[in-house]
């Protein structure tokens, strides 16, 4: 899964990327600091406790495990191959793409436009970072006050994406439309699918785009007579389904609440959400946590100063961290991690599944407990999960077993959130 961080220059995209991934990148106050996309991993907490909490309870009842949980992992007994689990709070990896800043005219190649747009083509969803403080103009130039509003930045992004997709459609439209005369309207869908498969479009997206034209322009006539308005409608419809966009209202500590409330309803109508944040503040907490100065769970504003922190932090530093926590705590949404979580588990509706090789002990072939927590789309089948683990497992799929109930399930069984699955396959 890949989530793109997008927006104009100087809104805090790279700072947000660093706060989410703890990966250092160049951060500077001038346009196009990011030229090539930064790629990193954000460790996202699962919304529900790790399945190892149930296994621990079972072992304790059977007298096979000490009830004491005063260990470093606070009771967790799983063995993650990636991420980690403490206090049954399991973190899973999400790939983030911090792409070059977007400026007006990007679809025509202005700025880093072409590169920007091609980087987006591989993303499952977008998080737009906007400047809630109004300290930059629409091109990202610092101007102090009176800059573009979050709503203006949001509409600007939609316009550029729609124009980009319209350009892809338009490049051979007459050739594609002429095929309709000899092959029927199905030829238009085939043409659009051929043109847009490179950005991830599937037949369902194409069907929605063409249907939107018929609904909005009932008198549009034959496809070879469609003009810019009809093609833009196709592009806008496909874009809304291909690239769901949510918004991080950054620099919210230097803005009034109204600056992001204005955009909330518009984004919600388009299937996204808006969360206020300060990327610099969140990055400060992440760095303090990484240095061992505070005990902090990503996505939470509360933290505890550690023994090391008590020894090393000066009073001003301690007060500064507490002030940051109070500021973040005053906003709804849990900041960048909270927004990312809503995008992945809410908008994209991903489910977590735990594949194992032993349904009785919930372990792999080497005895590791619940080693993998895999995120799959809604509607993924048991066979689909097998393919997500390894193509050979999918090709050789025979049956699966629900490890909680020991019930045999077939290839078409739809994975539910938190399922623990044993897959039987040939070879």
ChimeraX attribute file (.defattr): number of C-alpha atoms within 10 A of each C-alpha:
attribute: neighborCount
match mode: 1-to-1
recipient: residues
	/A:1	15
	/A:2	18
	/A:3	22
	/A:4	25
	/A:5	28
	/A:6	27
	/A:7	28
	/A:8	28
	/A:9	29
	/A:10	27
	/A:11	29
	/A:12	24
	/A:13	28
	/A:14	30
	/A:15	25
	/A:16	25
	/A:17	27
	/A:18	26
	/A:19	25
	/A:20	25
	/A:21	21
	/A:22	18
	/A:23	15
	/A:24	13
	/A:25	14
	/A:26	10
	/A:27	14
	/A:28	14
	/A:29	13
	/A:30	12
	/A:31	20
	/A:32	19
	/A:33	16
	/A:34	21
	/A:35	15
	/A:36	14
	/A:37	19
	/A:38	19
	/A:39	16
	/A:40	20
	/A:41	18
	/A:42	23
	/A:43	20
	/A:44	22
	/A:45	23
	/A:46	20
	/A:47	13
	/A:48	12
	/A:49	16
	/A:50	25
	/A:51	23
	/A:52	22
	/A:53	17
	/A:54	13
	/A:55	19
	/A:56	19
	/A:57	14
	/A:58	13
	/A:59	15
	/A:60	14
	/A:61	12
	/A:62	9
	/A:63	10
	/A:64	11
	/A:65	12
	/A:66	11
	/A:67	13
	/A:68	9
	/A:69	11
	/A:70	8
	/A:71	10
	/A:72	9
	/A:73	15
	/A:74	14
	/A:75	19
	/A:76	23
	/A:77	20
	/A:78	25
	/A:79	18
	/A:80	17
	/A:81	13
	/A:82	13
	/A:83	17
	/A:84	19
	/A:85	23
	/A:86	17
	/A:87	17
	/A:88	22
	/A:89	21
	/A:90	23
	/A:91	21
	/A:92	21
	/A:93	19
	/A:94	20
	/A:95	15
	/A:96	24
	/A:97	23
	/A:98	28
	/A:99	27
	/A:100	28
	/A:101	27
	/A:102	28
	/A:103	25
	/A:104	17
	/A:105	16
	/A:106	21
	/A:107	25
	/A:108	14
	/A:109	15
	/A:110	12
	/A:111	20
	/A:112	21
	/A:113	21
	/A:114	15
	/A:115	18
	/A:116	23
	/A:117	22
	/A:118	14
	/A:119	18
	/A:120	23
	/A:121	18
	/A:122	17
	/A:123	21
	/A:124	19
	/A:125	25
	/A:126	24
	/A:127	26
	/A:128	24
	/A:129	32
	/A:130	31
	/A:131	33
	/A:132	30
	/A:133	24
	/A:134	22
	/A:135	21
	/A:136	23
	/A:137	20
	/A:138	20
	/A:139	19
	/A:140	23
	/A:141	17
	/A:142	18
	/A:143	11
	/A:144	11
	/A:145	11
	/A:146	11
	/A:147	20
	/A:148	19
	/A:149	21
	/A:150	27
	/A:151	20
	/A:152	13
	/A:153	23
	/A:154	21
	/A:155	14
	/A:156	19
	/A:157	21
	/A:158	15
	/A:159	16
	/A:160	20
	/A:161	21
	/A:162	22
	/A:163	20
	/A:164	24
	/A:165	22
	/A:166	22
	/A:167	18
	/A:168	15
	/A:169	22
	/A:170	18
	/A:171	11
	/A:172	13
	/A:173	20
	/A:174	14
	/A:175	12
	/A:176	21
	/A:177	22
	/A:178	16
	/A:179	17
	/A:180	18
	/A:181	13
	/A:182	9
	/A:183	11
	/A:184	11
	/A:185	14
	/A:186	10
	/A:187	17
	/A:188	22
	/A:189	20
	/A:190	13
	/A:191	19
	/A:192	25
	/A:193	21
	/A:194	13
	/A:195	19
	/A:196	19
	/A:197	13
	/A:198	12
	/A:199	19
	/A:200	14
	/A:201	19
	/A:202	16
	/A:203	13
	/A:204	12
	/A:205	23
	/A:206	23
	/A:207	17
	/A:208	14
	/A:209	25
	/A:210	21
	/A:211	15
	/A:212	19
	/A:213	21
	/A:214	14
	/A:215	10
	/A:216	12
	/A:217	14
	/A:218	9
	/A:219	9
	/A:220	15
	/A:221	10
	/A:222	11
	/A:223	21
	/A:224	16
	/A:225	11
	/A:226	16
	/A:227	12
	/A:228	11
	/A:229	14
	/A:230	21
	/A:231	22
	/A:232	22
	/A:233	21
	/A:234	25
	/A:235	26
	/A:236	21
	/A:237	20
	/A:238	24
	/A:239	22
	/A:240	17
	/A:241	18
	/A:242	19
	/A:243	21
	/A:244	20
	/A:245	28
	/A:246	27
	/A:247	27
	/A:248	30
	/A:249	30
	/A:250	28
	/A:251	22
	/A:252	23
	/A:253	18
	/A:254	13
	/A:255	17
	/A:256	11
	/A:257	14
	/A:258	10
	/A:259	19
	/A:260	25
	/A:261	16
	/A:262	13
	/A:263	21
	/A:264	20
	/A:265	14
	/A:266	16
	/A:267	19
	/A:268	14
	/A:269	9
	/A:270	13
	/A:271	14
	/A:272	21
	/A:273	23
	/A:274	25
	/A:275	23
	/A:276	29
	/A:277	26
	/A:278	25
	/A:279	27
	/A:280	17
	/A:281	21
	/A:282	26
	/A:283	19
	/A:284	16
	/A:285	27
	/A:286	22
	/A:287	15
	/A:288	18
	/A:289	20
	/A:290	13
	/A:291	12
	/A:292	15
	/A:293	21
	/A:294	23
	/A:295	19
	/A:296	19
	/A:297	16
	/A:298	23
	/A:299	20
	/A:300	17
	/A:301	20
	/A:302	16
	/A:303	16
	/A:304	13
	/A:305	19
	/A:306	16
	/A:307	12
	/A:308	12
	/A:309	19
	/A:310	13
	/A:311	10
	/A:312	12
	/A:313	17
	/A:314	11
	/A:315	10
	/A:316	9
	/A:317	12
	/A:318	17
	/A:319	12
	/A:320	14
	/A:321	20
	/A:322	17
	/A:323	13
	/A:324	20
	/A:325	18
	/A:326	13
	/A:327	16
	/A:328	23
	/A:329	15
	/A:330	11
	/A:331	16
	/A:332	12
	/A:333	21
	/A:334	20
	/A:335	26
	/A:336	27
	/A:337	21
	/A:338	17
	/A:339	22
	/A:340	26
	/A:341	21
	/A:342	18
	/A:343	23
	/A:344	21
	/A:345	17
	/A:346	13
	/A:347	17
	/A:348	16
	/A:349	15
	/A:350	20
	/A:351	22
	/A:352	24
	/A:353	22
	/A:354	23
	/A:355	27
	/A:356	25
	/A:357	19
	/A:358	18
	/A:359	20
	/A:360	12
	/A:361	15
	/A:362	24
	/A:363	21
	/A:364	18
	/A:365	9
	/A:366	8
	/A:367	14
	/A:368	18
	/A:369	22
	/A:370	26
	/A:371	21
	/A:372	22
	/A:373	26
	/A:374	17
	/A:375	24
	/A:376	21
	/A:377	17
	/A:378	16
	/A:379	15
	/A:380	19
	/A:381	18
	/A:382	27
	/A:383	25
	/A:384	22
	/A:385	25
	/A:386	26
	/A:387	16
	/A:388	15
	/A:389	15
	/A:390	11
	/A:391	13
	/A:392	13
	/A:393	20
	/A:394	21
	/A:395	13
	/A:396	16
	/A:397	21
	/A:398	14
	/A:399	19
	/A:400	23
	/A:401	21
	/A:402	18
	/A:403	21
	/A:404	14
	/A:405	10
	/A:406	13
	/A:407	10
	/A:408	14
	/A:409	16
	/A:410	16
	/A:411	17
	/A:412	13
	/A:413	16
	/A:414	17
	/A:415	23
	/A:416	17
	/A:417	16
	/A:418	18
	/A:419	18
	/A:420	23
	/A:421	26
	/A:422	26
	/A:423	28
	/A:424	16
	/A:425	16
	/A:426	11
	/A:427	7
